[in-house]
Amino acid sequence: MLNILHHGGATGVTGSCHQLLLNSENSLLIDCGLFQGEDAHEDSFEQLQIEFDISTVKALVITHVHIDHVGRLPYLLAAGFKGPILCSEPSAKLLPLVIEDALKIGFTRNAELIERFQAQLTSQITAAPYGKRHTVVSNSDVTTRIKLKRAGHILGSCYIEVSHQDHATQQKERIIFSGDLGASHAPLLPAPKSPHGCDQLVLESTYGNRTHPDRKNRRAVLKNAIENALTNGGTVMVPAFSIGRTQELLYELEGIIFEAKNASWKSLEVIVDSPLAARFTRVYRELKPYWDDEAQKRLKSGRHPLNFANLYTVDSHQEHEQTVEYLAKTGRPAVVIAASGMCAGGRIMNYLKAMLGDVRHQVLFVGYQGAGTPGRAIQQYGPQGGWVEIDGERIDIKAGITSISGYSAHADQQNLLDFVKRMRRWPSTIHLVHGERAARQVLKTKLEAMYGRKGKDVRVVNGE
């Protein structure tokens, strides 16, 4: 059985980076993500360094372009990695945008350096179509192929099926890295389908201890939160990642506004205050062939789910400051979607500073809030009338706080169990990663019970 080393993402929900050792001379790297929240050490620069041996790494395979899966890529290239960076065709379009933004925030603002780095990155990216085998290692010792399959998490996301053969022993092994799996019935993207089977499965466990409400319920909660703001004359602040959640929310809001009978809904402003999110949304629109059947029907009927009349984008920093001031003072009802998704920086922070202390406004959490992030503190203490510290300033939370786990892009406990259950050949070893301790432990227990009911043996490795 092939060994897997974890260089991040094994005991927390960020920093995903897994190395599959094929033999002493060959290995594959699956993702190379940034640590965030409690997963990030105080000396975060040291944590960013690539301190493991990359001399055997023949390829980096990327499951999707969220920063907690690709954010250490600049450091990997700086450490001398020259091999191919394999990803899906949509990810190949999105990755340079994500890395350009990551470089500006945490690496350098020197335009010439960024351009040079982007040129190198682009030369190493290899787009692999979904469902087609791609040979990554082929020599007299081993042959290793990968296949990317849709994961339904964000546009371009995939889980990775690795087929490996050792020519000396004639042993064959199949390993699957789930990346981040999408929830069923998510807007815009088809849900992931389980593979035929594998020997080892590296499975995310973000919501291993929770079940999401169904789509009808979560849409009702979304609508209700916005109706409260319309009644109170306030703004609904939605911290959302620039890629994935933003586009899914726009899609849902277009549907609610389209069906609304109330005139106030028809005049509601939906503001995307993130140049990066606006760029991603444009790429999402270009990649319509990857949308699901429901979204295709909307397009055919002449609707524009990601480019509707009520939608406004804020680009410059000056426009951003004016928008924050205007909404805080006037109480004009609006929905503002801004990064970062865990309130760990970005433009959402200025909205929170200006409006958290005002009962007219609402904060709507639609994604996972990592331990140690301001988002988790607001989510946890806000409903009790608590406070949060932002930029050294204590802010009493008077705004309404609503959380909808159903809009998380992550599979819930049942989705994760079904991913395994629907395989014809169940894995004999499952490595649980990308989850907090409690979530991993609950999912481990559930998986072992599921195997027990079928009389099957399984080794569940929990965060090692």
Secondary structure by P-SEA (a helix, b strand, c coil): cbbbbbccccccccbbbbbbbccccccccccbbbbcccccccccccccccccccccccbbbbcccccccccaaaaaaaacccccccccaaaaacaaaaaaaaaaccccccaaaaaaaaaaaaaabbbbcccbbbbccccccbbbbbbbccccccccbbbbbbbbbbccccbbbbbbbbcbbbccccccccccccccccccccccccccccccccaaaaaaaaaaaaaaaaaaccccccccccccaaaaaaaaaaaaaaaccccccccbbbbbccaaaaaaaaaaaaacccccaaaaaaaaacccccccccbbbbccaaaaaaaaaaaaccccbbbbbbccccccccaaaaaaaaccccccbbbbbccccccccaaaaaaacccccccccccccccccccbbbbbccccccccaaaaaaaaaaccccccbbbbccccaaaaaaaaaaaaaaaaaacbbbbbbccc
